[in-house]
Amino acid sequence: MTTMTAAQLRTHTGRMEQVPDPEVAERPRPPRSYPAAYKLRILEEYEQLDKAGKGALLRREGLYTSLISEWRKQRDKGALAALQQRRGRPPVDPLARENARLERENARLRDQVARQAKVIEVQEELSALLGRLATSSDDAAGEGPAGSEPTS
């Protein structure tokens, strides 16, 4: 009887089938993005340190020297200062906002008054027309019986 070592047994029987890992694979992370204030703070700190301190800073923050070089170029071009500006609409003066609101309300009310004036004008014309019709019908009704009265 021969005794086989584990290595000999593996080569003799072939590799055992690998059981698939039940863990769901992580999605690859998108590239990290850094705010401009963070970049400037790291650059200032990096430039004040000696070689050993620079390496420690990069390890602590998980950064590479290529990022530092890129950030330095951005800073020199003025891109970081532009990135620090607030995005979106510029802040609006509260007085200007209130003025615009009042102007919109004023225009809305002017339109409403103009429509109401038009309705009143139409109602006046209708009332005058109905008054004339009522008067002319009274006149026509009054002439009919007076002319048809029998004379004896």
PENOR-V253072 format. One record per run of one state. SS is the DSSP state (hx for helix, st for strand, lp for the rest). FROM is the first residue (numbers start at 1). TO is the last residue. Records with the same first field share a line. If there is no record, write none. Layout:
SS: FROM-TO, FROM-TO
This chain:
lp: 1-5, 14-35, 49-50, 62-64, 78-78, 85-93, 148-152
hx: 6-13, 36-48, 51-61, 65-77, 79-84, 94-147
